[in-house]
Each structure stands twice: as C-alpha cells, then as structure tokens.
C-alpha cells in the first residue's frame, strides 16, 4: 500500500500543482487536497475536501481518510490575497496551530512536511554571508509574513518534541521564481521600471517552482526529518537580475523606496512589504550543504537558470516597447 497524503492550501496554484504531481507518484496511493475554496484548474486524481484548517474538523478529515503524510502548504505571504493582514495572520498562525493539534491527536500520521521560507532569517546589514539552518534572524521579525513563519516554525518544533514518532521535515525555500509564480517578488520584477535602494546591490538566491514541487515530494516520500535550506546553486546580484530582465531601473534613497512600496501596496499594484524592502536592500544567502548531504536533494535549476526561465515568461513585455518604436519609425 502506498502513502495517503493530505495537502493544505490546494486552492492556490502551487498547492494544486504539487497535489497533482504527488498523485501521479507510484509510491503514493491517494492525495487529499484541503482548502476553504475549491481549486481552479484540473486536479487530476486528487480528492478535494472543503475544510478550513482553522477549524478542529480537520482532525476528522485526518482520521476518516487514514492520512499518514501531511504536507502543509497553506501559509500565505500577501495580506491582499487573504483579505487583509488580520485574516492572513489567522489563516497562517491559527490554521497551522489547529493542523498541528489535529496531527498530534492522530494515530495514523507518520510524516509532516512544512513548506517554510528563508524569509525567516530576515535581511539586515549584520547578517552572515551564509545562513545555516541552526542560525536565527539577527533581528526578530516584528510583523507580516516573516513574523508568521517565525511563529509557525516554533509551533512545528514544539510538535516535533511532543511527537518524536512523527518524521517532521521543514523546507526553508529560497524565493521561488518561475513562469507560474505570482508573489510579491515576482510582481516586483514585473514592474515596468524597477525601483532600487541607492548604494546597495543585494545578493539574491532563487528556487525554481519545479524544484519546490520536487523537494516537497522528495520530503514526503523519504520521510527524512530535519530543517533544510533549499535554493538553486549560486547567486545573482540585483544589478545582474535587472540587466537580464532588460528593464530600466531607478535608484532612490532607501526611505523613498519604502514610501513608494507603501503607495504601491495601497494601490494594490504590488505587495511591497518592509521585509521585501530589507531583502532588496541587503539580500540574503543560505547554505544548502544539509540539503545535499542529509536530505539527498539536488535542484535541477541553478539560481541563474531559475531566473532565466522567469525572464522568458516576461519576454513579450520587454520586447513590446521596441516593436512599438519600430512601428512608428
């Protein structure tokens, strides 16, 4: 008999695509996708269950379906998509707490995979060149997505201590890019002109969306416990990234970029949070030795290749002005 996998956050594209990919794996017998709204698009052989993980009813779903592997993917990064910061906090933190409580009571759950993020390390001028999994942020996150993830990781570690019989795998993914990714960072790179903090050229690491799906599936199947940084090999500076996009950029004092970000957030043009401003000022590097040596995973895309694939999706936008100019010539 194969594994029975429950996936949270299936209404979002990345959750839906992961659930579909998992359902096609021969070592997985069944995949149950859970969310408050049904997913848009084809879910293949995935069974959809309409349930809110903030509600204790999730424990009944685990029991009824004999779930032995839970992949938690429903932590969201943008208040706009959740209906405001209060709802986002509730979905992220309260939802995760209820899910962990249900897993704790379960007699069938053997594995828990949590999609986390390297955003948990923050970005500051005092950061090490490379964060290892044993390091924490130099400054504790005060608000937003980073604070939610920091709290959720704490609850997950608590769960792992209380249920040592469950293999708990935390995947700290670098910023995910690719043709289908809609995130605060990809929306930033989709702007017609890229605003930058004057005097800073941050180092950036990316993970291709396909590699995110692969590493989550790898973790669910192998059941190797631990916390793992996952990122494509190498780095790009923001200057290199902007050059590869073929877009103009404008440098301005950091406070002005922050004000512009707040304006864009209010206008719903881009979810330009303070944590994103930090990342685009100071950057972030993570060490992926443990990913290779312990988890046994190797991304197919380097950081540069992942970004190049994202740029290909952007090509029509960058070529359009040239075509228009040529037409008027």
C-alpha positions, 0 to 999 in steps of 0.5 A, spaced: 500 500 500 502 506 498 502 513 502 495 517 503 497 524 503 493 530 505 495 537 502 493 544 505 492 550 501 490 546 494 486 552 492 492 556 490 496 554 484 502 551 487 498 547 492 494 544 486 500 543 482 504 539 487 497 535 489 497 533 482 504 531 481 504 527 488 498 523 485 501 521 479 507 518 484 507 510 484 509 510 491 503 514 493 496 511 493 491 517 494 492 525 495 487 529 499 487 536 497 484 541 503 482 548 502 476 553 504 475 554 496 475 549 491 481 549 486 481 552 479 484 548 474 484 540 473 486 536 479 487 530 476 486 524 481 486 528 487 480 528 492 478 535 494 475 536 501 472 543 503 475 544 510 478 550 513 484 548 517 482 553 522 477 549 524 478 542 529 474 538 523 480 537 520 482 532 525 476 528 522 478 529 515 485 526 518 482 520 521 476 518 516 481 518 510 487 514 514 492 520 512 499 518 514 503 524 510 501 531 511 504 536 507 502 543 509 502 548 504 497 553 506 501 559 509 500 565 505 505 571 504 500 577 501 495 580 506 491 582 499 490 575 497 487 573 504 483 579 505 487 583 509 493 582 514 488 580 520 485 574 516 492 572 513 495 572 520 489 567 522 489 563 516 497 562 517 498 562 525 491 559 527 490 554 521 497 551 522 496 551 530 489 547 529 493 542 523 498 541 528 493 539 534 489 535 529 496 531 527 498 530 534 491 527 536 492 522 530 494 515 530 495 514 523 500 520 521 507 518 520 510 524 516 509 532 516 512 536 511 512 544 512 513 548 506 517 554 510 521 560 507 528 563 508 524 569 509 525 567 516 532 569 517 530 576 515 535 581 511 539 586 515 546 589 514 549 584 520 547 578 517 552 572 515 554 571 508 551 564 509 545 562 513 545 555 516 539 552 518 541 552 526 542 560 525 536 565 527 534 572 524 539 577 527 533 581 528 526 578 530 521 579 525 516 584 528 510 583 523 507 580 516 509 574 513 516 573 516 513 574 523 508 568 521 513 563 519 517 565 525 511 563 529 509 557 525 516 554 525 516 554 533 509 551 533 512 545 528 518 544 533 514 544 539 510 538 535 516 535 533 518 534 541 511 532 543 511 527 537 518 524 536 514 518 532 512 523 527 518 524 521 517 532 521 521 535 515 521 543 514 523 546 507 526 553 508 525 555 500 529 560 497 524 565 493 521 561 488 521 564 481 518 561 475 513 562 469 507 560 474 509 564 480 505 570 482 508 573 489 510 579 491 517 578 488 515 576 482 510 582 481 516 586 483 520 584 477 514 585 473 514 592 474 515 596 468 521 600 471 524 597 477 525 601 483 532 600 487 535 602 494 541 607 492 548 604 494 546 597 495 546 591 490 543 585 494 545 578 493 539 574 491 538 566 491 532 563 487 528 556 487 525 554 481 517 552 482 519 545 479 524 544 484 519 546 490 514 541 487 520 536 487 523 537 494 516 537 497 515 530 494 522 528 495 520 530 503 514 526 503 516 520 500 523 519 504 520 521 510 527 524 512 526 529 518 530 535 519 530 543 517 533 544 510 535 550 506 533 549 499 535 554 493 538 553 486 546 553 486 549 560 486 547 567 486 545 573 482 546 580 484 540 585 483 544 589 478 545 582 474 537 580 475 535 587 472 540 587 466 537 580 464 530 582 465 532 588 460 528 593 464 530 600 466 531 601 473 531 607 478 535 608 484 532 612 490 534 613 497 532 607 501 526 611 505 523 613 498 523 606 496 519 604 502 514 610 501 513 608 494 512 600 496 507 603 501 503 607 495 504 601 491 501 596 496 495 601 497 494 601 490 494 594 490 499 594 484 504 590 488 505 587 495 511 591 497 512 589 504 518 592 509 521 585 509 521 585 501 524 592 502 530 589 507 531 583 502 532 588 496 536 592 500 541 587 503 539 580 500 540 574 503 544 567 502 543 560 505 547 554 505 544 548 502 550 543 504 544 539 509 540 539 503 545 535 499 548 531 504 542 529 509 536 530 505 539 527 498 536 533 494 539 536 488 535 542 484 535 541 477 535 549 476 541 553 478 539 560 481 541 563 474 537 558 470 531 559 475 531 566 473 532 565 466 526 561 465 522 567 469 525 572 464 522 568 458 515 568 461 516 576 461 519 576 454 513 579 450 513 585 455 520 587 454 520 586 447 513 590 446 516 597 447 521 596 441 516 593 436 512 599 438 518 604 436 519 600 430 512 601 428 512 608 428 519 609 425 
